[in-house]
């Protein structure tokens, strides 16, 4: 019995390693091969304190956790500024360094390991047998699981996943990606340190082999086998890999050495088989009992009962009733087109717009520009210049965005329009010139800082987080969520859950605004391109920023829907928004009635309404070629 | 040019096609017939299943049911790369360029399967005539082009592949009006001169109708209308079709 409990105990310890690595690798997408090395930092710290200083179990484990937290944070500072490949190399180097140090340092026992570590001890009682240690390890495992769950399945975890999907887009929403990466690296290192310390106490031995790169890779295998970004998967993965050793050794009765070899062979084979059959792991992301059941409901959710309403709504709108929809196959209604949804939600959309308008007036009158006063520019750009190598993309641009107005920015492909947005929002650093947002020079500020000051951009190539749901994408954009920092998560759970409810409501409103509320729970990857464009508008709106820079919001969006987008954008100034739109659809800009800057070859060459610009023969030739 | 027997055979024949993502069926029983030397437009609102249809025809999504026939040869069981080899080329909606390679290499890569050097040379010049800005940027890395220029390059890569049937997903996306008009006119000329067939998905419906010989309309994953260009143009509001 003790033998089986011993195995279970090891599973519990390795599950802690796997859970924490999953936060880093599965959720945040940061590939580290030093996870066992951080375990070594904790393990050796605890072991040394126990063996050499005679410190008790609890305090030495506590110090071990703090030590690995510090080590992890310090190691991450340079590593996380770099790209993925460098992170792998740097963590490999860190791992090698840690192992070399413990081998070379005789006080730490050298290659043979550190001996003389005391028993685990709780309230003055030694815990000599596996069955004595089991309750303690189980409790610690449950605490670690709950802690990781709180981090992963919360606004914080949502943000980590966004970082995994697209760092740049995450920054554009005003999130300090670097800080989050450092935090998650530090926290997961601390948990690894805890697991390492428990492991050392459990065996009463700290040896270098137990924390080598091979062990780090085993932990990665646990995460990947079990399922990235699924914590239950990590526990299962840890169990499978830990159990595989003793199973081969005892029950298939191979010798210890042979078993080790067979184990490696099995890992390799299992890895290949899984990669082919189930690349997402045994328990994939988002799959829980509820997750397995909900698709059944969701597929049935847009019931055929909706269809007559749709027909009525469309007939009412002067369009012919869709005859084909009723004849569609049974599960066809699950794929309801955006335009039809628009018909359903158009009533809601206006209500929402009005609601929000009232809300804004009540809350933020002081901060909103009064429409009655003279429209001073919110954004003032002077002499902006940027070149890439030999090509001058932006060549001395002066531009004003008047408060509470929509301004267009048009011009031929390659004129520098998107580059301009990049320069405004801190994605690119100007060579010269100033960008004043309400009097603050934002030049040289990071994208998240600029977003914090109230200016965000959308992307020409959309950049929605494909692996997140549409709703999550929009929820992410909400600024200053208490659930996005550790203090809020653990100290003010009530405010986190109330904020989460509010954020969800807001996000659904924004999705209703663009007519996508019915697809809120879809994975973004399943949306049509144009629907992603619309969702991107909802996401930008949800940031609450005052200045919105929209890069081709209607390209690829169908013409009838473009009218709805135009209505949405025309409504933005009433919400106190200042908008600049890059667009090739001039009819759209004309509909909005926006004055436009005309940009060619890096320079602003004219400013007027679309109609006026197109009566100018030279500009028309430059743009239309006629 | 082509013999009458071949001329009557559709370049691409799709029958009862069902396809989708993540095991979810998104297009139902789609049947299309694309004539050689013609531009066929596939219209419909966002999310109607147009892109899914193109991807399934190109072999990039699984075919749950139905058949795809290219110039009389069944290709339903063929993989995407095999279909390209047989002259079925797909231009995706995204910027499908190789960012860390030069514009020139991108273009030549498009012609990997074209063995006839003269043809490759001719296409190369055609592409550069169509998009003069690319000629100025031949040595530049594709990733550093502007969004619209990357679209131009992606279209050129598709043209370089020597397609007999070209599936174009919103070629005018992100292009300035002058360029997108020239583009569609050039496409039209290519089909007439070289007998190529084009299946065109386009949101710029008015522009698409200018060049399309035949129009299919999709809604909720199904083909709901099929018209000749003249019939479609005769409608007062073409969007009634949606």
Boltz contact constraints between the chains, C-beta under 6 A:
constraints:
  - contact:
      token1: [A, 320]
      token2: [B, 240]
      max_distance: 6.0
  - contact:
      token1: [A, 324]
      token2: [B, 219]
      max_distance: 6.0
  - contact:
      token1: [A, 324]
      token2: [B, 222]
      max_distance: 6.0
  - contact:
      token1: [A, 324]
      token2: [B, 224]
      max_distance: 6.0
  - contact:
      token1: [A, 325]
      token2: [B, 220]
      max_distance: 6.0
  - contact:
      token1: [A, 328]
      token2: [B, 220]
      max_distance: 6.0
  - contact:
      token1: [A, 329]
      token2: [B, 28]
      max_distance: 6.0
  - contact:
      token1: [A, 332]
      token2: [B, 220]
      max_distance: 6.0
  - contact:
      token1: [A, 332]
      token2: [B, 221]
      max_distance: 6.0
  - contact:
      token1: [A, 335]
      token2: [B, 26]
      max_distance: 6.0
  - contact:
      token1: [A, 335]
      token2: [B, 221]
      max_distance: 6.0
  - contact:
      token1: [A, 337]
      token2: [B, 45]
      max_distance: 6.0
  - contact:
      token1: [A, 337]
      token2: [B, 47]
      max_distance: 6.0
  - contact:
      token1: [A, 337]
      token2: [B, 48]
      max_distance: 6.0
  - contact:
      token1: [A, 337]
      token2: [B, 220]
      max_distance: 6.0
  - contact:
      token1: [A, 338]
      token2: [B, 46]
      max_distance: 6.0
  - contact:
      token1: [A, 338]
      token2: [B, 47]
      max_distance: 6.0
  - contact:
      token1: [A, 339]
      token2: [B, 45]
      max_distance: 6.0
  - contact:
      token1: [A, 412]
      token2: [B, 176]
      max_distance: 6.0
  - contact:
      token1: [A, 413]
      token2: [B, 146]
      max_distance: 6.0
  - contact:
      token1: [A, 413]
      token2: [B, 148]
      max_distance: 6.0
  - contact:
      token1: [A, 413]
      token2: [B, 149]
      max_distance: 6.0
  - contact:
      token1: [A, 413]
      token2: [B, 176]
      max_distance: 6.0
  - contact:
      token1: [A, 414]
      token2: [B, 146]
      max_distance: 6.0
  - contact:
      token1: [A, 414]
      token2: [B, 149]
      max_distance: 6.0
  - contact:
      token1: [A, 418]
      token2: [B, 147]
      max_distance: 6.0
  - contact:
      token1: [A, 460]
      token2: [B, 147]
      max_distance: 6.0
  - contact:
      token1: [A, 526]
      token2: [B, 21]
      max_distance: 6.0
  - contact:
      token1: [A, 528]
      token2: [B, 46]
      max_distance: 6.0
  - contact:
      token1: [A, 528]
      token2: [B, 47]
      max_distance: 6.0
  - contact:
      token1: [A, 529]
      token2: [B, 93]
      max_distance: 6.0
  - contact:
      token1: [A, 530]
      token2: [B, 46]
      max_distance: 6.0
  - contact:
      token1: [A, 531]
      token2: [B, 46]
      max_distance: 6.0
  - contact:
      token1: [A, 531]
      token2: [B, 47]
      max_distance: 6.0
  - contact:
      token1: [A, 552]
      token2: [B, 174]
      max_distance: 6.0
  - contact:
      token1: [A, 555]
      token2: [B, 173]
      max_distance: 6.0
  - contact:
      token1: [A, 555]
      token2: [B, 174]
      max_distance: 6.0
  - contact:
      token1: [A, 556]
      token2: [B, 170]
      max_distance: 6.0
  - contact:
      token1: [A, 556]
      token2: [B, 173]
      max_distance: 6.0
  - contact:
      token1: [A, 556]
      token2: [B, 203]
      max_distance: 6.0
  - contact:
      token1: [A, 558]
      token2: [B, 45]
      max_distance: 6.0
  - contact:
      token1: [A, 558]
      token2: [B, 46]
      max_distance: 6.0
  - contact:
      token1: [A, 558]
      token2: [B, 203]
      max_distance: 6.0
  - contact:
      token1: [A, 560]
      token2: [B, 239]
      max_distance: 6.0
  - contact:
      token1: [A, 561]
      token2: [B, 46]
      max_distance: 6.0
  - contact:
      token1: [A, 584]
      token2: [B, 176]
      max_distance: 6.0
  - contact:
      token1: [A, 623]
      token2: [B, 176]
      max_distance: 6.0
  - contact:
      token1: [A, 623]
      token2: [B, 178]
      max_distance: 6.0
  - contact:
      token1: [A, 624]
      token2: [B, 177]
      max_distance: 6.0
  - contact:
      token1: [A, 624]
      token2: [B, 178]
      max_distance: 6.0
  - contact:
      token1: [A, 625]
      token2: [B, 178]
      max_distance: 6.0
